[in-house]
Amino acid sequence: MQKSSNRETRSHYAIRQEDWRPLRIGDSHIPGYFWIPLSDDEDGAWSSYWMKIEAGARGPVHRHGTTELLVVHEGVLSDSDGATFTAGDVLTYAAGSNHATSSDTGCVVLVVARTGSTLAD
């Protein structure tokens, strides 16, 4: 069995301001939302990305096709039910759930999911 060093199998990423891209759900641009793609599982089990929400931005109601995991890295994330989450909080949204996010102060969140979201009807 051949083993490789961590340097050959590890990826490292530091957030750089110039890497943020406008976030889209389907064909819709979401104002005040940005993302940086990170990594995907080789078998398509999951993908991950950084998501930034600018202060005052409000996202649309969207549906999760699969379970989504979020880790709040910095700032305050608000959910459409009024709950707020701060740096270090971890939350999941079940497959089929609908919600909308926002941030009064701005935030950066790590997102891990198998599929993307769709806008709710």
N, C-alpha and C positions, 0 to 999 in steps of 0.2 A: 504494500500500500504506500503510495507516494503522498507525502505531506508537503504542504507549502507553508511559507512563513505568513504571518499576519499581513505583512506589507504587500504581499501578492494578492491577498483576498479581501483586504479591508479598503473601504472607501471613506474618505474624509471630506467634509464640506463645511466651510465657514460662510455664513450669510454675508453677502456683499450687496449693497444697495442697487448696484447696476444690474443685478441678476433678476430682480422682480419683474414679472410679466403680468399683464392684465389677466384677471381670472374670468373665465367664461363657463357658463353652464349651457351645454349644447351650443347653439349659435348666439346666445345672449351674453353680451358683455355685462359684468356686474360692477357698477361704478364704486370706486373706493376699495375694491378687493383685488389682491394680487397674489401670485403664487410662484414658487420655485420648485420644479420637479426634483426629486431626490433619487429614489431607487425603486426598482420593481423586482418582484420575485421572479425567478426564471420560469416558474410554472404558471405564472399569472394569478397566484393566490392573493397577492396584495401589491399595492403601490403606495408610495409615500411622497409627501410634498410639504413644504412650508406654505402657510397661508397668512397673509398680512391683511388686516382690516384697518383702514385709516380711521382716525377719530371722526365720529359722527356718521360713518357709513352704515347703511342698513341694507341687508341682502333680501332677496325675494324668498318666498316660501318654496322649498324644494323637497324632493322625496329621495330617500336613500334606497338604492336597489339592493345593497348588501350592508351588513353592519359596518359602521364607521367608528374609528377610535380617534379622539382628539386629545392632545396634551397642550395645555396653555403654557407657552414659553415665557411670554411677557405681556403685561397689560391686563385688561379686563374684557372678557368675552361675555356678551349677553345673549340669552336665548329668547325666543318669542313668548315663552310663558313667564318671563320676568326674572328667571334665575340668572345669576351672574357667577362667573368663574374666573379665578385669578391664577397667576403664575404657579405652576406645580399641580394644578388640578387636572385630573384625567377623567374623561367622560366618553361614553359610547352612545351611539344612536342605532337602534335596531333596524334591520332590513324592513323596508316598507314604511318607516316613520317619516312624518312631515314636520318641518320646523323652519324657522328663519333665524339668522344670527345678526348681531350688530355689535358695535363698540362705541361708547361715548368717548373713550380716551385713546382708542387704538389698541391693537394687540397683534401678537404673532403666535400662531398655533401650528403644531405639527399634526398632520392628518395622515392616517393610514386606513386604506380601504381597498376592497377588491375591485369595485367599479365606481364610476363617477355618479354624480347626482343628476336628477332631471328636475326641471321646473314643475311644480305642482299645478294641477288644473284649477 
